[in-house]
Amino acid sequence: MERVKGNFFMVKNSLISQKEHEKNRGSVEFQVFSFNTKIRRLASHLELHKKDSSSQRGLRKILGKRQRLLDYLSKKKERTL
């Protein structure tokens, strides 16, 4: 996910405004966005605490969830085309 001009974010070729996120927190795009922030936070934590196996496991679980959501999102986009 990348920050693009202003309050917009790019998620797998999908432009999302931050206001749109505030309205629709259950959307796949918002969930991917929130997983990305959790991943960044856990990754920075693990740089300091390399032997924290609980955090490593949590990071792997979040990575798997995010990957499944991205797969779903790409299949959903294919169907609409």
Residue, then its C-alpha position, 0 to 999 in steps of 0.5 A: m500500500e502506498r500513499v499517493k497525493g493527499n489523503f489517498f492510498m493505493v491498494k493493489n491498483s485501487l485508489i482509496s480515500q481516507k474519508e472512504h475508509e472512515k465510512n466503510r471500515g468493513s471493506v476489504e481495502f480498509q482491512v488490507f490497509s489496517f493489516n499493513t499498519k499492523i505489519r509495519r508496527l510488528a516488523s519494527h518491534l521485531e527489529l528490536h526483539k528478534k527472539d520474540s516468538s509470539s510476535q513472529r507468529g502474530l506477524r505470520k498470521i497477519l501476513g497470511k490474512r492480508q495475502r488471502l484478502l489481496d487474492y480475494l480482491s484480485k479475483k473480485k476485480e477480475r470478475t468485474l472486468 
